[in-house]
Amino acid sequence: MADPVTDPTLPEPQELVAEDLIEEVSIDGMCGVY
Amino acid sequence: MDPLLGEPWTLSPAVALRPEPFGALAYHFGNRKLTFLKRPDLVATVRALGEQPDVRSALVAAGVPVSQHAAYAAALRGLAATDMIRPRVEGEVA
């Protein structure tokens, strides 16, 4: 398995963004789930 | 820095938060919007909004590092866009 610390081909850890914190979902697709 | 951080906000009274392992589900009974809050400290922030003088204080109370305040402010603006949270009128009881 690639080591994220030593493998230069792996991307740098990304800065936290709003999409990491919230996700809006459609209620229409949640029938029977929630 | 986002001016929202210095403003008083609160959770909308039409919103229910359901705790989940990843954070919480927020459901708005008025507009039927459903949003995942994907971190427990965001949930803590949202819950603290009504008890703190401003958003920055709520973030601090929830233990969010200052370096992440901008990202959290952006996420809170996303919640505001669907009325999950709303500006708090001074003197209003949360």
Backbone of each chain as nested JSON, in Angstrom:
{
  "chains": [
    {"id": "A", "residues": [
      {"number": 1, "name": "MET", "atoms": {"N": [0.849, -1.186, 0.0], "CA": [0.0, 0.0, 0.0], "C": [0.891, 1.245, 0.0]}},
      {"number": 2, "name": "ALA", "atoms": {"N": [0.494, 2.261, -0.74], "CA": [1.297, 3.473, -0.842], "C": [1.288, 4.235, 0.475]}},
      {"number": 3, "name": "ASP", "atoms": {"N": [2.453, 4.752, 0.827], "CA": [2.58, 5.553, 2.042], "C": [2.323, 7.013, 1.689]}},
      {"number": 4, "name": "PRO", "atoms": {"N": [1.277, 7.624, 2.247], "CA": [0.953, 9.008, 1.898], "C": [2.023, 10.006, 2.335]}},
      {"number": 5, "name": "VAL", "atoms": {"N": [2.904, 9.587, 3.244], "CA": [3.956, 10.494, 3.705], "C": [5.127, 10.488, 2.741]}},
      {"number": 6, "name": "THR", "atoms": {"N": [5.466, 9.293, 2.217], "CA": [6.665, 9.188, 1.389], "C": [6.381, 9.109, -0.106]}},
      {"number": 7, "name": "ASP", "atoms": {"N": [5.15, 8.817, -0.488], "CA": [4.839, 8.674, -1.901], "C": [4.52, 10.039, -2.511]}},
      {"number": 8, "name": "PRO", "atoms": {"N": [5.401, 10.57, -3.378], "CA": [5.177, 11.912, -3.942], "C": [4.057, 11.953, -4.96]}},
      {"number": 9, "name": "THR", "atoms": {"N": [3.544, 10.801, -5.394], "CA": [2.463, 10.809, -6.378], "C": [1.109, 11.03, -5.73]}},
      {"number": 10, "name": "LEU", "atoms": {"N": [1.036, 10.881, -4.406], "CA": [-0.231, 11.094, -3.721], "C": [-0.448, 12.593, -3.487]}},
      {"number": 11, "name": "PRO", "atoms": {"N": [-1.708, 13.055, -3.562], "CA": [-1.968, 14.485, -3.388], "C": [-1.709, 14.943, -1.954]}},
      {"number": 12, "name": "GLU", "atoms": {"N": [-1.404, 16.226, -1.83], "CA": [-1.244, 16.825, -0.502], "C": [-2.594, 16.801, 0.213]}},
      {"number": 13, "name": "PRO", "atoms": {"N": [-2.578, 16.704, 1.554], "CA": [-3.833, 16.814, 2.286], "C": [-4.505, 18.149, 1.963]}},
      {"number": 14, "name": "GLN", "atoms": {"N": [-5.806, 18.077, 1.647], "CA": [-6.485, 19.288, 1.207], "C": [-7.026, 20.086, 2.387]}},
      {"number": 15, "name": "GLU", "atoms": {"N": [-7.149, 21.387, 2.162], "CA": [-7.685, 22.281, 3.172], "C": [-9.168, 21.973, 3.378]}},
      {"number": 16, "name": "LEU", "atoms": {"N": [-9.614, 22.123, 4.609], "CA": [-11.006, 21.867, 4.94], "C": [-11.9, 22.854, 4.201]}},
      {"number": 17, "name": "VAL", "atoms": {"N": [-12.963, 22.347, 3.576], "CA": [-13.923, 23.202, 2.877], "C": [-15.331, 22.866, 3.368]}},
      {"number": 18, "name": "ALA", "atoms": {"N": [-16.278, 23.734, 3.017], "CA": [-17.65, 23.576, 3.5], "C": [-18.231, 22.219, 3.11]}},
      {"number": 19, "name": "GLU", "atoms": {"N": [-17.855, 21.732, 1.928], "CA": [-18.399, 20.454, 1.46], "C": [-17.94, 19.285, 2.326]}},
      {"number": 20, "name": "ASP", "atoms": {"N": [-16.879, 19.487, 3.085], "CA": [-16.44, 18.448, 4.02], "C": [-17.318, 18.419, 5.27]}},
      {"number": 21, "name": "LEU", "atoms": {"N": [-18.087, 19.49, 5.454], "CA": [-18.824, 19.663, 6.706], "C": [-20.325, 19.437, 6.563]}},
      {"number": 22, "name": "ILE", "atoms": {"N": [-20.881, 19.824, 5.411], "CA": [-22.325, 19.658, 5.21], "C": [-22.589, 19.045, 3.846]}},
      {"number": 23, "name": "GLU", "atoms": {"N": [-23.721, 18.366, 3.746], "CA": [-24.155, 17.818, 2.463], "C": [-25.67, 17.81, 2.446]}},
      {"number": 24, "name": "GLU", "atoms": {"N": [-26.223, 18.551, 1.52], "CA": [-27.676, 18.593, 1.385], "C": [-28.127, 17.423, 0.527]}},
      {"number": 25, "name": "VAL", "atoms": {"N": [-29.174, 16.746, 0.964], "CA": [-29.665, 15.599, 0.212], "C": [-31.132, 15.809, -0.122]}},
      {"number": 26, "name": "SER", "atoms": {"N": [-31.573, 15.122, -1.168], "CA": [-32.96, 15.231, -1.587], "C": [-33.822, 14.321, -0.738]}},
      {"number": 27, "name": "ILE", "atoms": {"N": [-34.875, 14.873, -0.173], "CA": [-35.783, 14.074, 0.637], "C": [-36.508, 13.046, -0.225]}},
      {"number": 28, "name": "ASP", "atoms": {"N": [-36.637, 13.333, -1.525], "CA": [-37.371, 12.431, -2.418], "C": [-36.66, 11.09, -2.563]}},
      {"number": 29, "name": "GLY", "atoms": {"N": [-35.337, 11.108, -2.409], "CA": [-34.587, 9.88, -2.549], "C": [-34.427, 9.118, -1.257]}},
      {"number": 30, "name": "MET", "atoms": {"N": [-35.012, 9.629, -0.177], "CA": [-34.81, 9.033, 1.144], "C": [-36.024, 8.242, 1.609]}},
      {"number": 31, "name": "CYS", "atoms": {"N": [-37.052, 8.092, 0.776], "CA": [-38.258, 7.388, 1.196], "C": [-37.897, 5.96, 1.627]}},
      {"number": 32, "name": "GLY", "atoms": {"N": [-38.316, 5.588, 2.811], "CA": [-38.044, 4.266, 3.318], "C": [-36.69, 4.116, 3.958]}},
      {"number": 33, "name": "VAL", "atoms": {"N": [-35.886, 5.167, 3.888], "CA": [-34.554, 5.115, 4.477], "C": [-34.548, 5.831, 5.812]}},
      {"number": 34, "name": "TYR", "atoms": {"N": [-35.207, 6.989, 5.863], "CA": [-35.178, 7.795, 7.084], "C": [-36.593, 8.135, 7.495]}}
    ]},
    {"id": "B", "residues": [
      {"number": 1, "name": "MET", "atoms": {"N": [-11.844, 37.818, 6.785], "CA": [-12.625, 36.849, 7.564], "C": [-14.12, 37.124, 7.381]}},
      {"number": 2, "name": "ASP", "atoms": {"N": [-14.886, 36.074, 7.351], "CA": [-16.324, 36.194, 7.106], "C": [-17.008, 36.995, 8.219]}},
      {"number": 3, "name": "PRO", "atoms": {"N": [-17.756, 38.051, 7.851], "CA": [-18.442, 38.857, 8.881], "C": [-19.476, 38.071, 9.67]}},
      {"number": 4, "name": "LEU", "atoms": {"N": [-19.927, 36.96, 9.12], "CA": [-20.879, 36.108, 9.835], "C": [-20.339, 35.713, 11.208]}},
      {"number": 5, "name": "LEU", "atoms": {"N": [-19.017, 35.583, 11.309], "CA": [-18.411, 35.134, 12.564], "C": [-18.729, 36.064, 13.724]}},
      {"number": 6, "name": "GLY", "atoms": {"N": [-18.957, 37.334, 13.436], "CA": [-19.24, 38.297, 14.5], "C": [-20.723, 38.529, 14.736]}},
      {"number": 7, "name": "GLU", "atoms": {"N": [-21.569, 37.744, 14.065], "CA": [-23.012, 37.96, 14.152], "C": [-23.682, 36.919, 15.049]}},
      {"number": 8, "name": "PRO", "atoms": {"N": [-24.818, 37.304, 15.678], "CA": [-25.585, 36.333, 16.473], "C": [-26.528, 35.537, 15.576]}},
      {"number": 9, "name": "TRP", "atoms": {"N": [-26.449, 34.217, 15.626], "CA": [-27.309, 33.326, 14.846], "C": [-27.907, 32.29, 15.778]}},
      {"number": 10, "name": "THR", "atoms": {"N": [-28.88, 31.556, 15.282], "CA": [-29.482, 30.498, 16.084], "C": [-30.045, 29.407, 15.176]}},
      {"number": 11, "name": "LEU", "atoms": {"N": [-30.26, 28.248, 15.738], "CA": [-30.891, 27.158, 14.998], "C": [-32.346, 27.535, 14.725]}},
      {"number": 12, "name": "SER", "atoms": {"N": [-32.806, 27.268, 13.521], "CA": [-34.204, 27.552, 13.196], "C": [-35.122, 26.697, 14.071]}},
      {"number": 13, "name": "PRO", "atoms": {"N": [-36.217, 27.272, 14.566], "CA": [-37.144, 26.474, 15.392], "C": [-37.846, 25.38, 14.589]}},
      {"number": 14, "name": "ALA", "atoms": {"N": [-37.772, 25.442, 13.267], "CA": [-38.411, 24.426, 12.42], "C": [-37.49, 23.244, 12.127]}},
      {"number": 15, "name": "VAL", "atoms": {"N": [-36.303, 23.233, 12.742], "CA": [-35.301, 22.208, 12.43], "C": [-35.134, 21.221, 13.587]}},
      {"number": 16, "name": "ALA", "atoms": {"N": [-35.103, 19.947, 13.237], "CA": [-34.795, 18.895, 14.21], "C": [-33.428, 18.303, 13.863]}},
      {"number": 17, "name": "LEU", "atoms": {"N": [-32.617, 18.09, 14.879], "CA": [-31.307, 17.456, 14.707], "C": [-31.381, 16.035, 15.238]}},
      {"number": 18, "name": "ARG", "atoms": {"N": [-31.0, 15.083, 14.397], "CA": [-30.966, 13.686, 14.83], "C": [-29.511, 13.249, 14.913]}},
      {"number": 19, "name": "PRO", "atoms": {"N": [-29.031, 12.914, 16.095], "CA": [-27.625, 12.496, 16.241], "C": [-27.318, 11.257, 15.41]}},
      {"number": 20, "name": "GLU", "atoms": {"N": [-26.168, 11.26, 14.773], "CA": [-25.671, 10.134, 13.989], "C": [-24.19, 9.942, 14.318]}},
      {"number": 21, "name": "PRO", "atoms": {"N": [-23.634, 8.766, 14.029], "CA": [-22.205, 8.528, 14.333], "C": [-21.277, 9.542, 13.676]}},
      {"number": 22, "name": "PHE", "atoms": {"N": [-21.64, 10.018, 12.482], "CA": [-20.776, 10.962, 11.772], "C": [-21.009, 12.394, 12.212]}},
      {"number": 23, "name": "GLY", "atoms": {"N": [-22.12, 12.686, 12.883], "CA": [-22.485, 14.056, 13.256], "C": [-23.967, 14.128, 13.539]}},
      {"number": 24, "name": "ALA", "atoms": {"N": [-24.753, 14.577, 12.536], "CA": [-26.199, 14.634, 12.729], "C": [-26.89, 14.82, 11.39]}},
      {"number": 25, "name": "LEU", "atoms": {"N": [-28.166, 14.466, 11.375], "CA": [-29.048, 14.818, 10.275], "C": [-29.872, 16.008, 10.724]}},
      {"number": 26, "name": "ALA", "atoms": {"N": [-29.958, 17.009, 9.877], "CA": [-30.801, 18.172, 10.162], "C": [-31.988, 18.136, 9.205]}},
      {"number": 27, "name": "TYR", "atoms": {"N": [-33.194, 18.157, 9.764], "CA": [-34.401, 18.145, 8.925], "C": [-35.216, 19.389, 9.225]}},
      {"number": 28, "name": "HIS", "atoms": {"N": [-35.602, 20.082, 8.152], "CA": [-36.411, 21.294, 8.278], "C": [-37.864, 20.949, 7.963]}},
      {"number": 29, "name": "PHE", "atoms": {"N": [-38.732, 21.079, 8.936], "CA": [-40.124, 20.683, 8.766], "C": [-40.9, 21.628, 7.851]}},
      {"number": 30, "name": "GLY", "atoms": {"N": [-40.38, 22.837, 7.638], "CA": [-41.069, 23.789, 6.767], "C": [-40.777, 23.558, 5.301]}},
      {"number": 31, "name": "ASN", "atoms": {"N": [-39.51, 23.513, 4.949], "CA": [-39.161, 23.367, 3.53], "C": [-38.749, 21.932, 3.156]}},
      {"number": 32, "name": "ARG", "atoms": {"N": [-38.793, 21.022, 4.117], "CA": [-38.497, 19.595, 3.916], "C": [-37.078, 19.345, 3.426]}},
      {"number": 33, "name": "LYS", "atoms": {"N": [-36.178, 20.251, 3.731], "CA": [-34.775, 20.048, 3.376], "C": [-34.116, 19.139, 4.41]}},
      {"number": 34, "name": "LEU", "atoms": {"N": [-33.196, 18.312, 3.911], "CA": [-32.452, 17.401, 4.773], "C": [-30.968, 17.607, 4.498]}},
      {"number": 35, "name": "THR", "atoms": {"N": [-30.221, 17.823, 5.553], "CA": [-28.792, 18.097, 5.392], "C": [-27.989, 17.262, 6.371]}},
      {"number": 36, "name": "PHE", "atoms": {"N": [-26.919, 16.651, 5.865], "CA": [-25.979, 15.951, 6.736], "C": [-25.027, 16.978, 7.348]}},
      {"number": 37, "name": "LEU", "atoms": {"N": [-24.899, 16.956, 8.654], "CA": [-23.823, 17.692, 9.326], "C": [-22.754, 16.642, 9.586]}},
      {"number": 38, "name": "LYS", "atoms": {"N": [-21.638, 16.737, 8.874], "CA": [-20.718, 15.61, 8.777], "C": [-19.625, 15.586, 9.837]}},
      {"number": 39, "name": "ARG", "atoms": {"N": [-19.698, 16.496, 10.787], "CA": [-18.722, 16.476, 11.887], "C": [-19.422, 16.804, 13.202]}},
      {"number": 40, "name": "PRO", "atoms": {"N": [-19.079, 16.069, 14.267], "CA": [-19.708, 16.34, 15.567], "C": [-19.467, 17.763, 16.063]}},
      {"number": 41, "name": "ASP", "atoms": {"N": [-18.3, 18.347, 15.739], "CA": [-18.068, 19.703, 16.24], "C": [-18.901, 20.736, 15.48]}},
      {"number": 42, "name": "LEU", "atoms": {"N": [-19.334, 20.409, 14.262], "CA": [-20.283, 21.292, 13.577], "C": [-21.645, 21.207, 14.254]}},
      {"number": 43, "name": "VAL", "atoms": {"N": [-22.026, 20.021, 14.655], "CA": [-23.285, 19.848, 15.383], "C": [-23.238, 20.638, 16.698]}},
      {"number": 44, "name": "ALA", "atoms": {"N": [-22.12, 20.524, 17.391], "CA": [-21.963, 21.258, 18.65], "C": [-22.025, 22.766, 18.407]}},
      {"number": 45, "name": "THR", "atoms": {"N": [-21.452, 23.195, 17.297], "CA": [-21.486, 24.621, 16.96], "C": [-22.915, 25.084, 16.727]}},
      {"number": 46, "name": "VAL", "atoms": {"N": [-23.648, 24.324, 15.922], "CA": [-25.024, 24.7, 15.596], "C": [-25.878, 24.742, 16.865]}},
      {"number": 47, "name": "ARG", "atoms": {"N": [-25.663, 23.761, 17.732], "CA": [-26.434, 23.744, 18.978], "C": [-26.07, 24.92, 19.882]}},
      {"number": 48, "name": "ALA", "atoms": {"N": [-24.809, 25.357, 19.806], "CA": [-24.332, 26.437, 20.689], "C": [-24.703, 27.821, 20.177]}},
      {"number": 49, "name": "LEU", "atoms": {"N": [-25.099, 27.926, 18.92], "CA": [-25.328, 29.252, 18.336], "C": [-26.275, 30.107, 19.184]}},
      {"number": 50, "name": "GLY", "atoms": {"N": [-27.37, 29.514, 19.597], "CA": [-28.382, 30.281, 20.322], "C": [-27.972, 30.694, 21.713]}},
      {"number": 51, "name": "GLU", "atoms": {"N": [-26.896, 30.068, 22.211], "CA": [-26.46, 30.353, 23.582], "C": [-25.251, 31.274, 23.625]}},
      {"number": 52, "name": "GLN", "atoms": {"N": [-24.683, 31.554, 22.466], "CA": [-23.452, 32.342, 22.406], "C": [-23.721, 33.699, 21.758]}},
      {"number": 53, "name": "PRO", "atoms": {"N": [-22.929, 34.702, 22.102], "CA": [-23.174, 36.049, 21.559], "C": [-22.958, 36.15, 20.057]}},
      {"number": 54, "name": "ASP", "atoms": {"N": [-22.106, 35.306, 19.504], "CA": [-21.876, 35.34, 18.065], "C": [-21.368, 33.975, 17.591]}},
      {"number": 55, "name": "VAL", "atoms": {"N": [-21.228, 33.862, 16.284], "CA": [-20.828, 32.585, 15.689], "C": [-19.422, 32.182, 16.131]}},
      {"number": 56, "name": "ARG", "atoms": {"N": [-18.531, 33.158, 16.183], "CA": [-17.147, 32.851, 16.588], "C": [-17.132, 32.226, 17.988]}},
      {"number": 57, "name": "SER", "atoms": {"N": [-17.907, 32.76, 18.896], "CA": [-17.966, 32.221, 20.258], "C": [-18.521, 30.792, 20.257]}},
      {"number": 58, "name": "ALA", "atoms": {"N": [-19.481, 30.537, 19.379], "CA": [-20.04, 29.191, 19.29], "C": [-18.984, 28.204, 18.765]}},
      {"number": 59, "name": "LEU", "atoms": {"N": [-18.178, 28.66, 17.796], "CA": [-17.112, 27.804, 17.273], "C": [-16.078, 27.507, 18.354]}},
      {"number": 60, "name": "VAL", "atoms": {"N": [-15.715, 28.522, 19.107], "CA": [-14.738, 28.337, 20.182], "C": [-15.305, 27.383, 21.237]}},
      {"number": 61, "name": "ALA", "atoms": {"N": [-16.566, 27.582, 21.587], "CA": [-17.207, 26.73, 22.596], "C": [-17.257, 25.272, 22.129]}},
      {"number": 62, "name": "ALA", "atoms": {"N": [-17.36, 25.073, 20.814], "CA": [-17.432, 23.724, 20.266], "C": [-16.045, 23.12, 20.046]}},
      {"number": 63, "name": "GLY", "atoms": {"N": [-15.012, 23.912, 20.296], "CA": [-13.654, 23.394, 20.172], "C": [-13.1, 23.401, 18.754]}},
      {"number": 64, "name": "VAL", "atoms": {"N": [-13.677, 24.211, 17.883], "CA": [-13.196, 24.288, 16.497], "C": [-11.95, 25.174, 16.448]}},
      {"number": 65, "name": "PRO", "atoms": {"N": [-10.839, 24.686, 15.888], "CA": [-9.623, 25.499, 15.797], "C": [-9.85, 26.754, 14.958]}},
      {"number": 66, "name": "VAL", "atoms": {"N": [-9.193, 27.837, 15.345], "CA": [-9.35, 29.112, 14.639], "C": [-9.004, 28.956, 13.156]}},
      {"number": 67, "name": "SER", "atoms": {"N": [-8.039, 28.102, 12.862], "CA": [-7.625, 27.898, 11.471], "C": [-8.744, 27.321, 10.608]}},
      {"number": 68, "name": "GLN", "atoms": {"N": [-9.778, 26.757, 11.237], "CA": [-10.883, 26.159, 10.487], "C": [-12.15, 27.01, 10.531]}},
      {"number": 69, "name": "HIS", "atoms": {"N": [-12.075, 28.183, 11.159], "CA": [-13.283, 29.011, 11.3], "C": [-13.856, 29.426, 9.945]}},
      {"number": 70, "name": "ALA", "atoms": {"N": [-12.993, 29.721, 8.976], "CA": [-13.483, 30.16, 7.664], "C": [-14.29, 29.052, 6.991]}},
      {"number": 71, "name": "ALA", "atoms": {"N": [-13.8, 27.825, 7.058], "CA": [-14.52, 26.707, 6.449], "C": [-15.852, 26.473, 7.16]}},
      {"number": 72, "name": "TYR", "atoms": {"N": [-15.836, 26.58, 8.468], "CA": [-17.078, 26.398, 9.218], "C": [-18.062, 27.529, 8.915]}},
      {"number": 73, "name": "ALA", "atoms": {"N": [-17.549, 28.757, 8.758], "CA": [-18.423, 29.879, 8.406], "C": [-19.074, 29.63, 7.053]}},
      {"number": 74, "name": "ALA", "atoms": {"N": [-18.319, 29.093, 6.108], "CA": [-18.878, 28.783, 4.797], "C": [-19.952, 27.706, 4.911]}},
      {"number": 75, "name": "ALA", "atoms": {"N": [-19.701, 26.708, 5.737], "CA": [-20.697, 25.655, 5.939], "C": [-21.961, 26.219, 6.591]}},
      {"number": 76, "name": "LEU", "atoms": {"N": [-21.773, 27.122, 7.539], "CA": [-22.93, 27.733, 8.199], "C": [-23.724, 28.589, 7.218]}},
      {"number": 77, "name": "ARG", "atoms": {"N": [-23.029, 29.237, 6.288], "CA": [-23.75, 29.987, 5.241], "C": [-24.575, 29.028, 4.387]}},
      {"number": 78, "name": "GLY", "atoms": {"N": [-24.049, 27.845, 4.161], "CA": [-24.821, 26.836, 3.436], "C": [-26.07, 26.437, 4.21]}},
      {"number": 79, "name": "LEU", "atoms": {"N": [-25.94, 26.295, 5.507], "CA": [-27.104, 25.977, 6.337], "C": [-28.097, 27.136, 6.358]}},
      {"number": 80, "name": "ALA", "atoms": {"N": [-27.579, 28.356, 6.334], "CA": [-28.45, 29.532, 6.338], "C": [-29.247, 29.623, 5.034]}},
      {"number": 81, "name": "ALA", "atoms": {"N": [-28.66, 29.165, 3.941], "CA": [-29.32, 29.247, 2.635], "C": [-30.604, 28.438, 2.597]}},
      {"number": 82, "name": "THR", "atoms": {"N": [-30.7, 27.413, 3.445], "CA": [-31.917, 26.601, 3.495], "C": [-32.665, 26.802, 4.818]}},
      {"number": 83, "name": "ASP", "atoms": {"N": [-32.357, 27.907, 5.508], "CA": [-33.047, 28.281, 6.752], "C": [-32.845, 27.277, 7.876]}},
      {"number": 84, "name": "MET", "atoms": {"N": [-31.776, 26.484, 7.82], "CA": [-31.47, 25.599, 8.946], "C": [-31.06, 26.437, 10.161]}},
      {"number": 85, "name": "ILE", "atoms": {"N": [-30.32, 27.504, 9.885], "CA": [-29.995, 28.471, 10.923], "C": [-30.433, 29.832, 10.414]}},
      {"number": 86, "name": "ARG", "atoms": {"N": [-30.631, 30.75, 11.318], "CA": [-31.1, 32.079, 10.907], "C": [-30.509, 33.133, 11.84]}},
      {"number": 87, "name": "PRO", "atoms": {"N": [-30.43, 34.385, 11.361], "CA": [-29.916, 35.454, 12.225], "C": [-30.79, 35.585, 13.466]}},
      {"number": 88, "name": "ARG", "atoms": {"N": [-30.146, 35.823, 14.587], "CA": [-30.882, 35.943, 15.844], "C": [-31.16, 37.418, 16.119]}},
      {"number": 89, "name": "VAL", "atoms": {"N": [-32.397, 37.715, 16.391], "CA": [-32.773, 39.072, 16.749], "C": [-32.364, 39.309, 18.191]}},
      {"number": 90, "name": "GLU", "atoms": {"N": [-31.689, 40.433, 18.426], "CA": [-31.231, 40.73, 19.791], "C": [-32.409, 40.723, 20.759]}},
      {"number": 91, "name": "GLY", "atoms": {"N": [-32.239, 40.059, 21.88], "CA": [-33.3, 39.979, 22.875], "C": [-34.187, 38.765, 22.697]}},
      {"number": 92, "name": "GLU", "atoms": {"N": [-34.043, 38.11, 21.546], "CA": [-34.838, 36.913, 21.274], "C": [-34.315, 35.745, 22.104]}},
      {"number": 93, "name": "VAL", "atoms": {"N": [-35.201, 34.987, 22.68], "CA": [-34.811, 33.803, 23.441], "C": [-34.684, 32.636, 22.484]}},
      {"number": 94, "name": "ALA", "atoms": {"N": [-33.526, 31.947, 22.537], "CA": [-33.284, 30.84, 21.603], "C": [-34.179, 29.661, 21.926]}}
    ]}
  ]
}
